[in-house]
Amino acid sequence: MKRGFSMFFGVLMASSVLAADGAAIPGDEVLIGPMDTDLSEFLWKKRPLVVFADSENDPRFIQQMDKVTARLDDLAERDVIVLTDTNAGERTELRDRFHPRGFMIVLLSKDGSIVLRRPAPRDVRELSRSIDKLPLRQQEIRDRRGIGDDERAQ
């Protein structure tokens, strides 16, 4: 199982590295990988979903990642990037900020505020509903439909 995750993450990360210069990624894949980056680089671009666990063998971590990988298209549509931290012994800035105790997920909005924080795995449907309630996401939906402020005012 661990080997499968590593291979899957590697493929997704490799496709995302090609877009590091700001170019669009074909299919707009969701990046999944270890959390070795500063969240500020995602401000106003992506919605980070941070998955904490004490080990990548934690059954809750495996369950959460299975749920995430089963519905990557739904997350990609909502500009979600999934970051994982499975090393409880390493004190990172995010561990200091969010204080996870064992398994925990934190979903952040594009402005960096916390949308959802849970100590147990969550279905992508629940994550999607939480995102879809956000004002910025509502605007993104209207923009994709071609409904501007002028049309809503009528």
C-alpha positions in Angstrom: 0.0 0.0 0.0 2.8 2.4 1.0 4.6 1.7 -2.3 1.4 2.3 -4.3 0.9 5.7 -2.6 4.5 6.7 -3.3 4.3 5.8 -7.0 0.9 7.6 -7.3 2.2 10.7 -5.6 5.3 10.7 -7.7 3.3 10.7 -10.9 1.1 13.5 -9.7 4.0 15.5 -8.4 5.9 15.1 -11.7 3.0 16.4 -13.7 2.6 19.3 -11.4 6.3 20.2 -11.5 5.9 20.9 -15.2 3.5 23.6 -14.3 5.7 25.2 -11.6 6.4 28.2 -13.9 2.7 29.1 -13.8 1.7 27.3 -17.0 -1.6 25.5 -16.9 -1.5 21.8 -16.1 -3.4 19.6 -18.7 -6.5 18.3 -16.8 -5.7 20.6 -13.9 -4.5 17.7 -11.7 -4.5 17.8 -7.9 -1.0 17.9 -6.4 -0.6 15.4 -3.6 2.7 15.3 -1.7 4.7 15.7 1.4 4.4 19.1 3.2 7.8 20.6 2.5 6.6 24.0 1.3 5.4 27.3 2.6 1.6 27.7 2.5 2.0 31.3 1.5 2.9 30.3 -2.0 -0.7 29.0 -2.4 -2.4 32.2 -1.3 -5.2 33.2 -3.7 -4.2 30.3 -6.0 -5.1 27.0 -4.3 -7.0 25.7 -1.3 -4.6 23.5 0.8 -5.9 20.4 2.4 -3.3 19.4 5.0 -3.5 15.8 6.3 -1.5 15.2 9.5 -0.7 11.8 10.9 1.9 10.4 13.2 2.8 7.8 10.5 1.9 7.0 6.9 0.8 3.6 8.3 -2.0 5.2 10.4 -5.3 3.6 9.3 -7.0 7.0 9.4 -4.3 8.5 7.1 -4.7 5.6 4.7 -8.5 5.9 4.8 -8.3 9.7 4.1 -5.9 9.3 1.2 -8.1 6.6 -0.3 -11.1 9.0 -0.1 -9.1 11.8 -1.6 -7.6 9.8 -4.5 -11.0 8.3 -5.3 -12.4 11.8 -6.2 -9.5 13.8 -7.4 -11.6 15.4 -10.2 -13.9 17.0 -7.6 -10.9 18.4 -5.7 -9.2 19.7 -8.9 -12.4 21.5 -9.9 -12.2 23.4 -6.5 -8.4 24.2 -6.8 -7.5 21.9 -3.9 -3.9 20.9 -3.2 -3.3 18.0 -0.8 -0.3 18.2 1.5 0.7 15.4 3.9 2.7 15.5 7.1 3.3 12.0 8.6 6.3 12.8 10.7 5.2 13.7 14.2 8.7 13.9 15.5 9.6 16.8 13.2 8.6 20.2 14.5 7.4 22.1 11.4 5.8 25.5 11.2 2.5 24.0 10.4 2.6 21.5 13.3 3.3 24.5 15.5 0.4 26.5 13.9 -2.3 23.7 13.9 -1.2 21.5 16.9 -2.3 18.2 15.5 -2.7 15.3 17.9 -2.3 12.2 15.9 -4.5 12.3 12.8 -6.1 15.6 11.7 -7.1 17.3 8.5 -7.2 21.1 8.0 -8.8 22.6 4.9 -7.8 26.2 4.2 -9.4 28.7 1.9 -7.5 30.6 -0.8 -7.1 33.5 1.7 -5.4 31.2 4.2 -8.2 31.0 6.7 -9.4 27.7 8.2 -12.5 26.3 6.5 -12.6 22.9 8.2 -10.6 21.2 10.9 -11.4 17.6 11.9 -9.7 14.8 13.9 -11.1 12.1 11.7 -11.2 11.3 7.9 -13.7 13.1 5.9 -15.4 12.3 2.6 -14.6 14.5 -0.4 -18.3 15.3 -0.7 -18.2 17.0 2.8 -15.0 18.8 1.8 -16.6 19.9 -1.4 -19.7 21.2 0.3 -17.6 23.2 2.8 -15.7 24.8 -0.1 -18.8 25.5 -2.2 -20.2 27.6 0.6 -17.3 30.0 0.5 -18.0 33.4 -1.1 -14.9 33.2 -3.4 -16.0 29.7 -4.6 -19.5 31.1 -5.3 -17.9 33.8 -7.4 -15.8 31.2 -9.2 -18.9 29.2 -10.0 -20.7 32.3 -11.4 -17.6 33.2 -13.4 -17.5 29.8 -15.0 -21.1 30.0 -15.9 -20.6 33.4 -17.4 -22.9 35.1 -15.0 -21.3 38.4 -14.1 -22.4 41.1 -11.6 -24.3 42.9 -14.4 -26.5 39.9 -15.1 -27.3 39.2 -11.5 -28.3 42.8 -10.9 -31.2 42.5 -13.5 
